[in-house]
Structures are given as structure tokens and as C-alpha cells.
Amino acid sequence: MKSKHIPQRTCVACRQVREKKNLIRLVCTPDGIVAVDISAKKPGRGAYLCPKKDCWQVVLRKGKIGLISRLEHALRTRLRNNNLQVLIEYGNNLSEES
């Protein structure tokens, strides 16, 4: 009997491959806003993060090369300050380890 295919995705921050259902999807909507996609079905370019505070802090930190974060690179967009604050607050509400 064939086993069912389980979709896997890579966390943008820690680069760990995990089951898609165990990651949080961020999506860049057509109007350029980055949002948390709980359903993982919204249209737009997506990136996945572990549900750990550490991964969120890494990915929302500005990088050295051109001051672009890993998330901005993955989503091919620039985060607006108000949008960045919403994502930081969401990340701060997560646990340290998952």
C-alpha cells in the first residue's frame, strides 16, 4: 500500500525541513502587504517559518548586504515599518521552542 505524500517546506530562518502543517506561512499579498497565512491557502508568494520565537527574530532582523532581511529576500518584497511591527508582535507571542 502506498504511503500518502506529506508536503515538506523549509524554514527561511533555520533552514530546517519540516512538514508543511508544522510551519507558519507568510504571504506577500498582491498589494505588497506581508501577512500571516493561517490557512496556508491565500494567493501570493509565500515563505515558511518555524513556530519558534528564535526563527522569527532571525528572519525579521535586517541583513548586512543591502539591509535586506531573509524574509524580504524570500518574498521578493520590502517590508514596510508598520507591517514589520505587526510581524514582530506576532513572533513575540510565540514560544521559545517548539
Summary of the structure (lengths in Angstrom):
residues: 98
radius of gyration: 13.7
end to end distance: 32.2
largest distance: 51.0
contacts: 252
relative contact order: 0.20
helix: 30%
strand: 21%
